[in-house]
Amino acid sequence: MKFNPNKKQALVIAGVLAVGVLLAALVLGTGKPQMETDTHGEPAGQAEGGREDAGAPQKGPHGGKLFTQDGYGVEVTIFETNVEPQFRVYTYLNDKPLAPSASEVSLTLERLGRAPQVFRFTPENDYLKGDAVVEEPHSFKVGIAARHGGKSYRFGYEQVEARVAMSDQQVQQNKVEILSAGPARIQSVLELIGEIRFNEDRQVHVVPRLAGVVESVSANAGDRVRKGQVLAVIFSPALADQRSELLAAQKRLTLARSTFTREKKLWEDKISPEQDYLQAQAAMQEAEIAAQNARQKLASIGGELRGSGNLTRYEIRAPIGGVVIEKKVSLGETVKEDATIFVVADLSTVWAEMTIYAKDLNTVKVGQKATVKATAFESESSGVISYVGALVGEQTRTAKARVVLPNPQGVWRPGLPVSIRVVSGEVDVPVAVSAEAIQTVRGWTVVFGRYGDQFEARPVELGRSDGKFTEIISGLNAGEQYAAKNSFLIKADIGKSGASHDH
């Protein structure tokens, strides 16, 4: 068979092309920078406590992430044994360690809601050490730029922890409140314990003021009474004497007035001398004084004269409206004029009395705002401190102070234990969050910042708090959105992922 030279040439060309394609594929495969996703050692789950893609970077000799290109290798680790977390980078050439000074390396971290952070490296021992602490959480994208032997290399990876995705619809369904961190006025608060007590300025001890025998009792302890309502009736001979004295004085006054009128007319008609007229006038004035005196004595004990009824009947009436808190009298009992037979208290206002330790005496002052909260049920009221005791107990080393509370519904019952928050001052802070936003994750004190449809735990340093707002010293910036009410649901979602903290 005769060989065709054109066919031979075509085969040669085809072979050259095939080899070229193969070499190009190899070059592209080895020269392509690596971009991997890591999870900071966390398993995958609905909450992005862990997410890992297939084809993860190799594990380096020091347990870090190893990236290679054209025989040059970079191993990135986060070292935190007995030190603050720091990047450490090890370099290799053809699988053999390189001296740290033979390479120039920088890392760029990109976190949600933050400006990129660049880490520079300096040689130390057999590695390159980053120039800044790697703040928690270790959830970020990392860009690696390295230079060795006049060549530049770029690698990258992403790791995620303490993060969960939640759409706007899910936020609404879970009733998670979204607020923005910003300035707030925080009150300096002193927490005290106390007890509800009767307002002693509105408490009356009822005494009969005349001795006698109890004929009837119409009020019992716990009864609500009106001012002037009859509480008891006493048979009192002493009252009968005073009423008789008043009746006699009134009759003498009537006679004296009649005599004066007659003598005055006789004197005017020139029938009687002026001396008789003047004597009648003086007698009338004396009778008026005697009657007035008898009337006032009777009124002072509440035993006013009522027609010509029973002179011994003494009605004990409530001096104020309120509640009978003590009853110390029984039917048929003989009572003395100075015995307390009832105690009536007006409960429309009460005292919240608190115990102040000596170290806090300079903090608590009259006129300060205070909030009183029941410890047994949900009830809260506000008032101002009206009294601070001037003496400190010799044994207790405490003083007493009180707040006058309105009590129109009778919620505050004397004897009820309460907690009292005294506002001792106010201060404006540049960044604060709702106290409901503060949570704990893996030992961190965190606020869940919101970035798009992602919530991420942000460790924060806390300052002052008044129970409503908490100052943020670091970890969250003014203007950043965060989860406030129901933020514990986000914590629960992150916890479901079973995330670990591994490098």
Number of C-alpha atoms within 10 A of each C-alpha: 3 4 7 8 8 8 9 10 10 10 10 10 10 11 10 10 11 11 11 12 11 10 12 11 12 11 12 10 11 13 13 14 15 16 18 20 20 23 26 24 18 23 16 16 16 15 25 26 29 26 20 18 12 8 10 16 19 13 13 16 11 13 13 20 21 22 26 24 18 12 11 20 21 27 22 22 20 22 17 13 8 6 8 12 18 19 21 22 27 24 28 20 16 12 11 11 16 19 17 21 16 13 22 18 25 18 24 17 18 17 16 16 14 9 9 15 13 17 19 15 21 17 18 13 9 15 21 24 23 23 15 15 14 18 13 15 18 19 25 21 21 22 17 20 16 18 15 16 8 6 9 12 19 19 20 17 19 21 21 24 28 29 26 24 18 19 12 11 9 12 16 12 9 14 13 19 15 19 18 19 21 18 16 17 17 21 20 16 21 16 12 16 17 23 21 23 20 22 19 12 11 16 19 18 14 20 18 24 17 19 20 23 18 20 18 17 17 10 18 17 14 13 14 15 22 14 11 12 16 16 20 22 21 25 22 22 17 15 24 18 13 20 24 16 18 23 17 15 22 19 14 19 22 15 15 21 19 14 18 22 15 14 23 20 13 16 16 13 10 10 10 14 14 15 11 15 21 15 14 21 19 13 18 22 16 16 21 19 13 18 20 16 15 20 21 14 15 18 12 10 16 15 22 19 19 9 7 8 8 12 21 20 18 27 21 23 18 24 17 17 18 22 22 22 17 18 18 12 18 15 13 14 13 16 22 15 13 12 16 18 20 23 19 25 24 22 25 19 21 26 26 31 23 22 19 23 15 14 9 12 17 9 15 18 17 13 13 16 19 22 20 23 21 19 13 9 8 7 12 15 14 17 18 18 23 15 16 20 13 9 10 15 11 8 6 10 13 19 19 18 22 25 27 20 22 17 16 11 9 12 14 28 15 16 12 15 20 23 18 27 19 24 21 16 13 12 10 12 17 14 22 26 27 21 17 18 22 21 19 13 16 11 8 15 15 22 30 27 28 24 14 13 12 16 27 27 27 23 23 18 14 17 13 17 19 17 13 11 20 24 26 24 16 13 16 24 18 14 12 14 22 26 26 22 17 16 22 18 14 25 23 12 20 26 16 14 21 14 22 17 14 9 16
